[in-house]
């Protein structure tokens, strides 16, 4: 059936003023400043918004070519639905795919599912929910990045969200939901920035403030963080059965880089022994919570900010991860070799530890002083 045009006609196009547009049946004709005319299309195909510039009148482009492009886009979409690979091709919306994705991750023992769920529910689902997974395009990703920047989200935060989409697409290929990756995901370049860590004096103030705080969990949380460099959720999800005070280790079954044993200091072992005497012996978790679905405390952000402010520090600069930065930085400054620091911190690569060695030059100066003294000795003997 031939589409009838009443707005985008030759007569109306000739009389169109500069800057004005005509829109009809998904086609837009606009009169440019130089007098030329340009055709664009803007249509929905399989739940995906498609924008295309067809071309200009000066290039010989007509309305017919815009109509043909729309017809081609819709035909390609139909072919995509019919062109089934071996077995079958599943066409999920992003919303449908993400639910199946989380379920299969749990079955496979995937990592950081809680963090992924948080990012999905809060940001990704509201934006991408109705888009077909196999029709997700780079334009959609770029729109999302622009949207999140407008909400003042940090580039690091947006990158973590983009990582979830990338992982979803990779797993969709593995599970044969897709026969190819539908789009490229370009993440923001992150500035490694300055690592914020606490001085010994600031550590004392923070511990004093935590000990005086009303929350019973905040003081042991900070003590463990400063003594081990463990990540937030690694600390909050400690099971009492996984603490071996005699061997001085805490077993972490679901660490970021895989299951590992976390070494602890003798002082922390003594602290934990005393702490065990204060909590009920039937508790499974070190930081148990009756109101949490997991059985343990999940969020300690509010309490941590309160303690930081009480200690006279800046809550915007001193965050929970600062405890980890502090422990690692002080290990490096104390002259502990980097492979050993990596073993304690649980970093995946040595390169991730190296950046801590550049944060403060005092230990480097001390090393150079040792080298200088050695050369002086050799010079005297020579």
C-alpha positions in Angstrom: 0.0 0.0 0.0 1.4 3.4 -1.1 1.8 5.9 1.7 0.1 9.2 1.0 2.1 12.4 1.9 0.3 15.6 2.5 3.0 17.6 4.3 6.3 16.6 2.6 5.3 17.6 -0.9 7.3 19.3 -3.6 5.3 22.5 -3.2 5.7 22.6 0.5 9.4 21.9 0.3 9.9 24.7 -2.2 8.2 27.2 0.1 9.9 26.0 3.3 11.8 28.8 5.1 15.4 28.4 6.4 15.4 26.6 9.7 11.9 25.1 9.3 11.1 21.4 9.0 8.4 19.1 7.6 7.7 15.8 9.4 5.6 12.9 8.1 5.6 9.1 8.3 9.0 9.0 10.1 10.6 11.3 7.6 11.9 14.8 8.4 12.8 17.4 5.7 14.6 20.5 6.9 15.8 23.6 5.1 19.4 24.4 6.0 21.0 27.8 6.4 22.7 27.5 3.0 19.3 26.9 1.4 19.9 23.2 0.8 17.4 20.6 2.0 18.2 17.5 4.1 16.2 14.3 4.6 16.3 12.3 7.9 14.4 9.3 9.2 13.3 8.7 12.8 11.4 5.4 13.3 10.9 2.6 15.9 11.9 -0.8 14.7 11.5 -3.8 17.1 11.4 -1.5 20.1 14.5 0.4 19.0 14.6 4.1 18.0 16.5 4.5 14.8 17.8 7.9 13.6 19.4 8.2 10.2 20.5 11.1 8.0 19.5 10.1 4.4 21.2 13.0 2.6 20.8 16.4 1.0 18.9 17.6 -2.1 22.2 18.9 -3.5 23.4 15.2 -3.4 20.4 14.1 -5.4 18.5 12.6 -2.5 14.7 12.6 -2.7 11.8 11.7 -0.5 11.6 8.4 -2.3 15.1 7.4 -1.0 14.0 8.2 2.5 11.0 5.9 2.0 13.2 3.2 0.6 15.5 3.4 3.6 12.6 3.0 6.1 11.3 0.0 4.1 14.8 -1.6 4.1 15.2 -1.1 7.9 11.9 -2.8 8.5 12.7 -5.6 6.1 16.1 -6.2 7.7 14.4 -6.4 11.1 12.0 -9.0 9.7 14.9 -11.0 8.2 16.7 -10.8 11.6 13.7 -12.4 13.3 13.5 -15.1 10.7 17.2 -15.7 10.1 17.6 -18.2 13.0 21.1 -19.6 13.7 21.6 -23.3 14.5 19.3 -24.3 17.3 17.3 -21.2 18.0 17.7 -17.4 18.4 16.1 -15.9 21.4 14.8 -12.3 21.2 14.7 -11.0 24.8 14.1 -7.4 25.8 16.9 -6.1 28.0 14.5 -6.5 31.0 13.8 -10.1 30.3 17.5 -10.9 29.5 18.8 -9.2 32.7 16.5 -11.3 34.9 17.6 -14.5 33.3 21.2 -13.3 33.4 21.1 -12.8 37.2 19.5 -16.2 37.7 22.1 -18.0 35.7 24.9 -16.1 37.4 23.6 -17.4 40.8 23.5 -20.9 39.4 27.1 -20.6 38.1 28.3 -19.1 41.3 29.0 -15.7 39.7 30.8 -12.9 41.6 29.5 -9.6 42.9 25.8 -10.4 42.1 24.5 -8.0 44.8 26.5 -5.1 43.3 25.3 -6.0 39.8 21.7 -6.2 40.9 22.0 -2.8 42.6 23.3 -1.1 39.4 20.7 -2.9 37.3 17.7 -2.0 39.4 18.7 1.6 40.0 20.0 2.7 36.6 20.2 0.1 33.8 16.7 -1.3 33.8 14.9 2.0 33.9 16.9 3.2 30.8 17.2 0.0 28.7 14.3 -2.1 29.9 12.2 -2.3 26.7 15.0 -2.4 24.1 15.5 -5.8 22.5 18.9 -7.2 23.6 20.0 -8.0 20.0 19.0 -4.5 18.9 21.1 -2.7 21.5 23.3 -0.3 19.6 26.2 2.0 20.3 23.9 5.0 20.0 21.9 3.7 23.0 25.1 3.2 25.0 26.2 6.8 24.3 22.8 8.1 25.2 23.0 6.3 28.5 26.5 7.7 29.2 25.2 11.3 28.5 22.2 10.7 30.7 24.3 9.5 33.7 26.7 12.4 33.3 23.7 14.8 33.4 22.8 13.1 36.8 26.4 14.1 38.0 27.5 10.4 38.2 31.2 9.9 38.3 32.9 8.3 35.3 34.1 5.5 37.5 30.6 4.7 38.6 29.3 4.8 35.0 32.1 2.5 33.9 31.1 -0.1 36.5 27.5 0.1 35.1 28.8 -0.3 31.5 30.8 -3.3 32.7 27.6 -5.0 33.7 26.1 -4.5 30.2 29.3 -5.8 28.6 29.3 -8.8 30.9 25.7 -9.5 30.0 26.4 -9.4 26.3 29.4 -11.7 26.7 27.4 -14.2 28.7 24.5 -13.9 26.2 27.0 -15.1 23.5 28.2 -18.0 25.7 24.6 -19.0 26.4 23.6 -18.8 22.7 21.1 -16.0 23.2 23.0 -13.9 20.7 25.0 -14.9 17.6 27.0 -11.7 17.7 27.7 -8.8 20.0 25.2 -6.1 18.9 27.3 -3.0 19.9 30.6 -1.7 21.1 30.8 -0.3 24.6 33.4 2.4 25.0 34.2 3.2 28.6 35.4 6.5 29.9 39.1 6.9 30.6 39.6 7.1 34.3 42.1 9.3 36.0 44.0 7.1 38.5 44.1 10.2 40.7 45.6 10.6 44.1 45.1 7.8 46.6 43.7 9.2 49.9 45.0 7.4 53.0 45.1 8.2 56.7 48.1 9.2 58.7 48.7 7.4 62.0 47.3 10.5 63.8 44.2 10.5 61.8 43.8 6.7 62.3 43.8 7.3 66.1 41.1 10.0 65.8 39.0 7.8 63.6 39.2 4.8 66.0 38.3 7.0 69.0 35.3 8.4 67.2 34.2 4.9 66.1 34.5 3.5 69.7 32.3 6.3 71.0 29.6 5.9 68.2 26.3 4.3 69.0 26.6 1.7 66.2 28.0 -1.5 67.6 29.4 -2.6 64.3 31.3 0.5 63.1 34.3 0.1 65.4 35.1 -3.5 64.6 34.4 -2.8 60.9 37.1 0.0 60.9 39.5 -2.0 63.0 39.3 -4.9 60.5 39.6 -2.6 57.5 42.7 -0.9 58.8 44.3 -4.1 59.9 43.8 -6.2 56.8 43.0 -3.9 53.8 39.9 -6.1 53.2 37.1 -4.7 51.0 33.8 -3.5 52.4 31.7 -6.5 51.5 34.5 -8.9 52.4 34.4 -7.5 55.9 30.6 -7.4 56.3 30.1 -10.9 55.0 32.7 -12.6 57.3 31.3 -15.9 58.7 32.6 -16.8 62.2 33.4 -20.3 61.1 35.8 -18.8 58.5 38.0 -17.1 61.1 41.0 -19.1 62.3 42.6 -17.3 65.2 45.3 -19.9 65.6 46.5 -19.6 62.0 45.7 -15.9 62.0 43.7 -16.0 58.7 40.2 -15.2 57.6 38.9 -17.3 54.7 37.0 -15.3 52.1 35.0 -17.6 49.9 33.7 -14.9 47.5 36.5 -12.3 47.2 36.7 -10.1 44.2 39.5 -12.1 42.6 38.3 -15.5 43.9 38.4 -17.4 47.2 41.4 -16.6 49.3 42.8 -16.5 52.8 43.3 -13.1 54.4 46.2 -12.9 56.8 45.5 -11.0 60.0 47.8 -9.4 62.7 48.2 -10.8 66.2 46.6 -7.7 67.5 43.5 -8.2 65.3 43.3 -11.9 66.3 43.3 -10.8 70.0 40.6 -8.2 69.3 38.4 -10.7 67.5 38.8 -13.2 70.3 37.5 -10.6 72.8 34.7 -9.6 70.3 33.5 -13.2 70.0 32.9 -13.2 73.8 30.5 -10.2 73.4 28.3 -11.6 70.5 26.0 -14.5 70.8 27.6 -17.9 70.0 24.7 -19.0 67.7 25.4 -16.2 65.2 26.7 -17.3 61.8 28.0 -13.9 60.8 30.4 -11.6 62.4 28.1 -8.7 61.5 24.7 -10.4 61.8 21.4 -8.6 61.1 17.9 -10.0 61.6 16.4 -7.5 59.2 18.8 -8.3 56.3 17.8 -10.9 53.7 21.4 -12.2 53.7 21.6 -12.5 57.4 24.4 -10.0 57.7 24.8 -6.2 57.6 24.9 -5.0 54.0 25.3 -1.2 54.3 27.3 0.8 56.8 27.7 4.0 54.8 25.7 6.3 57.0 27.4 5.2 60.2 30.9 5.5 58.6 30.2 9.1 57.4 29.0 10.0 60.9 32.2 8.7 62.5 34.4 10.3 59.9 32.8 13.7 60.6 33.0 13.1 64.3 36.8 12.5 63.9 37.1 15.9 62.2 37.8 14.4 58.8 36.1 15.1 55.5 33.4 12.5 54.7 33.6 13.4 51.0 37.3 12.5 50.9 37.5 9.8 53.5 35.2 7.0 52.4 35.0 3.3 53.3 37.6 2.3 50.7 40.0 4.7 52.3 40.6 2.0 55.0 41.9 -0.3 52.3 44.1 2.4 50.8 45.4 3.2 54.2 46.5 -0.3 55.1 48.1 -0.9 51.7 49.9 2.4 51.7 51.4 1.9 55.2 52.6 -1.6 54.2 54.4 -0.1 51.2 55.8 2.8 53.2 57.0 0.3 55.8 59.2 -1.3 53.2 57.2 -4.5 52.7 58.0 -5.9 49.2 55.2 -5.5 46.7 54.5 -9.2 46.0 53.9 -9.7 49.7 51.6 -6.6 49.8 49.7 -8.1 46.9 49.3 -11.4 48.8 47.8 -9.4 51.8 45.6 -7.0 49.8 44.2 -9.7 47.4 44.9 -7.6 44.3 44.7 -9.5 41.0 47.9 -8.1 39.5 51.1 -6.6 40.9 50.6 -3.6 38.7 47.6 -2.6 40.8 49.8 -2.5 43.9 52.6 -0.6 42.2 50.6 2.6 42.1 50.6 2.7 45.9 54.4 3.0 45.9 54.2 6.4 44.2 51.9 8.0 46.7 54.4 9.1 49.2 58.1 9.5 48.6 59.4 9.0 52.2 60.1 5.3 51.9 61.7 5.9 48.5 63.9 8.6 50.0 64.9 6.2 52.8 65.8 3.5 50.2 67.9 6.0 48.3 69.6 7.0 51.6 70.5 3.4 52.2 72.0 3.2 48.7 74.0 6.4 49.3 75.4 5.0 52.5 76.4 1.8 50.8 78.2 3.6 48.1 80.0 5.8 50.7 81.1 2.6 52.4 82.4 1.1 49.2 84.2 4.3 48.3 86.0 4.3 51.6 87.0 0.7 51.2 88.0 1.2 47.5 
